[in-house]
Amino acid sequence: MFLAKVHVSLKPTVNDPQGLTIAHALGRLDFDSVDSVRAGKYFEVKIDSTDQSAAEADVKSMCEKLLANPVIETFTYELESI
């Protein structure tokens, strides 16, 4: 069994209104050192497989087909045996 930890974020060229809102709110809370914020998504997916290569292929396919929008988002993942 494997645990995939998937991080999805907007591409640097895509506007991030949620990140801007968070950054402004942090400034109003006196966190003056915050320069910018980029918001994203995090997923944990358990994969019932004994083959690491197959599990990695599955995670990549999941990201490309559903978890991330390849037009505006990028993704990274870590796969660990559990």
VMD Tcl script that draws the C-alpha trace (Angstrom):
set ca {
  {0.00 0.00 0.00}
  {1.19 3.51 -0.83}
  {0.27 7.01 0.26}
  {0.46 9.71 -2.37}
  {0.78 13.28 -1.11}
  {-0.27 15.53 -3.98}
  {0.28 19.30 -4.11}
  {-1.56 21.28 -6.78}
  {-0.86 24.96 -7.39}
  {-1.66 27.58 -9.97}
  {0.95 28.23 -12.62}
  {2.97 31.39 -11.87}
  {1.37 33.24 -14.80}
  {-2.19 32.63 -13.54}
  {-3.83 35.24 -11.30}
  {-4.59 33.98 -7.79}
  {-7.46 36.02 -6.27}
  {-7.67 33.71 -3.24}
  {-3.97 34.20 -2.55}
  {-4.35 37.98 -2.88}
  {-7.27 37.97 -0.43}
  {-5.26 35.93 2.07}
  {-2.24 38.22 1.69}
  {-4.37 41.33 2.31}
  {-6.01 39.71 5.36}
  {-2.60 38.80 6.79}
  {-1.51 42.41 6.33}
  {-4.58 43.62 8.22}
  {-3.61 41.23 11.02}
  {-0.23 43.01 11.25}
  {1.82 40.35 9.47}
  {3.72 43.05 7.62}
  {6.48 40.75 6.43}
  {4.13 38.84 4.07}
  {4.97 39.81 0.50}
  {2.59 37.49 -1.36}
  {0.55 34.31 -1.01}
  {-0.28 31.62 -3.56}
  {-3.15 29.29 -2.63}
  {-3.31 25.66 -3.71}
  {-4.76 22.25 -2.98}
  {-3.42 19.23 -1.11}
  {-4.64 15.63 -1.45}
  {-3.70 12.39 0.27}
  {-4.56 9.31 -1.77}
  {-4.07 5.77 -0.48}
  {-3.29 3.31 -3.25}
  {-3.73 -0.40 -2.70}
  {-0.84 -1.73 -4.74}
  {2.41 -3.56 -4.14}
  {4.07 -2.22 -7.30}
  {5.59 1.23 -6.81}
  {5.90 1.91 -10.55}
  {2.22 1.13 -11.09}
  {1.24 3.30 -8.11}
  {3.30 6.21 -9.48}
  {1.70 5.83 -12.90}
  {-1.75 5.83 -11.28}
  {-1.04 8.97 -9.26}
  {0.28 10.82 -12.29}
  {-2.78 9.80 -14.30}
  {-5.13 10.88 -11.47}
  {-3.48 14.29 -11.39}
  {-3.61 14.75 -15.14}
  {-7.24 13.60 -15.46}
  {-8.93 14.97 -12.33}
  {-6.92 16.44 -9.47}
  {-5.22 19.23 -11.46}
  {-6.26 21.33 -14.42}
  {-3.19 21.13 -16.68}
  {-4.10 24.39 -18.43}
  {-3.74 26.54 -15.29}
  {-2.23 24.29 -12.59}
  {0.91 22.28 -11.89}
  {1.25 19.34 -9.56}
  {3.90 17.51 -7.60}
  {3.57 14.38 -5.54}
  {5.44 12.21 -3.08}
  {4.76 8.51 -2.86}
  {5.57 6.61 0.30}
  {5.05 3.03 1.29}
  {2.69 2.54 4.23}
}
mol new
graphics top color blue
foreach p $ca { graphics top sphere $p radius 0.5 }
foreach p [lrange $ca 0 end-1] q [lrange $ca 1 end] { graphics top cylinder $p $q radius 0.2 }
display resetview
